[in-house]
């Protein structure tokens, strides 16, 4: 029978649908549970707790969200942009939308696509990088710079080597690159006046090689690279030429956007607004089709590995929705279906879903929720997911973090770890922990 991890315990990993717990965090616990199977361990990274991380945990007193009666409506094709293939859309917020940002699942934890390198936001103006492949640099590296202020989201650049992009709420996007003896990254011509080495920690050094400065005072809280790594997302529907450091707006008047998500294949772009509408764009002719919801605005969205469906969470619902494409790209013919997670409300007494993450194989779904009973506050629910023919999810159990009254600030899966999913979580108690989820389809006989 399913049970909650007891108060004071910490979760270590999953072994075949069993979430293993211990009395405390230690490398010995990791070695004894999953270390021998994986051949390596993922030590937790501590960071300084401050006001930044507290802003993501203020939702416990919110009113209970609607769990029934959600409705969605398709509105038809409303706009077309011609001639912009593989370009990137971005967003700008209206001032009255800014207070809602703490409800959106901002991307505060990111794994490198091909390396065992973890990056996460550790304070208002700093980012921590932990390279688990660097045996000489076991200490994390701290990235700071005077241009990097009020950090909201970060993401590794696809196909860009060791290149990390950090979006700041005011100002623009910092682009960091790893530096090795005899192989220093190049700094864009004309940007050297405000760039330099600003990393602390042993092992690899990181250099701020570029800063994509905003041409106006956009409230930046989204960052999404196109899958080919050519263009980063930026406010005001702007195309950015990273080599030249110049952005060209191609679409205006689309404020109040809360979330952007490229599909893994690059065929579609998901865009959500604070007014409860959300859009599907196909990137061949840049045609869009809008939808609307009575369940509040979109707070989280995650694509399946094939880019054929997307899971969505809403600010006023305890259920998810899934959009399934009926035809191949560039068709926008799609169907929206509910994905019920009844265990969230019945077992925890929660007030709705807060954040979601779906691993690259589509087999594990992580869900955090608002509120909850005393014994289950601040936990992350782990689901076993099936996608054929429709999405179905069965609850495996719950992950409890370390420290006093831990709450998940941000979490993300490692997409390319061959032995199984890795879920990394930043906790309000000042730890970023990584949990291997090991099951039979990967390394067990």
ABEGO torsion letter per residue (X at the ends): XBBBBBBGBBBABBBGGBBBBBABBBAAAAAAAAAAAAGBBBBBBBBBBBAAAAAAAAAAABBBBBABGBBBBBAEBABBBBGBBGBBBBBBBBAAAAAAAAABBBBABBBBAABBBBBBBAEAABBBBBBAABAABABBBBBBBAABBGBABBBBBBGAEBBBBBBBABGEBBBBBBBBBGBBBBBBBGAAAABEBBBBEBEBBBBBABBBBBABBBBBABBBBBAAGABBBBBGGBBBBAAAGBBBBABBGBBGBABBBBBAAGABBBBBBAAGBBBBBBAAAGBBBBBBBAAEBBABBBBBAAGABBBBBBAABABBBBBBBABBOABABBBBBBBBBAAAAAAAGBAEBABBBBBAAGABBBBBBBEEBAAABGBBBBBBBBAOABBBBBBAEBBBBBEBGBBBABBBBBAABAAEBBBBBBBAAGBBBBBBBBBAABABX
